[in-house]
Amino acid sequence: MLTNQELTAKVKEISLTYFKQSFDHEAKWNQRLRTTGGRFFPKDLHLDFNPKMAELKDFEGVILHELTHYHLYRSKRGYQHRDADFKRLLSQVGGLRYAPSVIDKKIKYYYSCQNCGQLYPRQRKIDTKSIAVENVEEINLKNKRKLKIPLVFLLRIKKFIHIFFTFSPKTVNKLR
């Protein structure tokens, strides 16, 4: 991983290449950032970056995004996400509108549709005690744990019924 000085040098180089303007402040890593790619601080004009983003191929797009905030603020134009100036300049330089996901989702459960066979990965187990479950079967995963897999289910909340998966016409008729 780059040091803060190397990161600042990289940001200065990208600023000159894409914006034809210098970056005269500091760029540093911020370990506390979780899902955000970076942050621009208007008070002292420094940039913070998520160190997890440095490993991604889109990291340059994150730098461009933060530099767009920086240069628009310095030129006293709309630098916030909602401003048209920001959106226009960001698309011109090819920066990312949103930060890429760095969260490694741990899929523990797989729910399968009985009709089409499509798998629905889930991080959390579905509470089958509070859900009306139809067609429950066990599936062995690679770690040889047996899991009960609801194939078709409904969650009843007061007067509303939320359907999580699309049902075939046969299944809908059975539920009525």
Protein Blocks (a to p, Z undefined) as FASTA:
>chain_A
ZZfklmmmmmmmmmmmmnopacfbdcdddfkbmklmbdcdfknopacddfklmmpmklmm
mmmmmmmmmmmmmnopafbfklmklmmmmmmnopafbdcdfbdcddfbdcddfklopacd
dfbdcdfklpccehiaddddfkopacdddfbdcddehjbccdfbdcdfklmmmmZZ
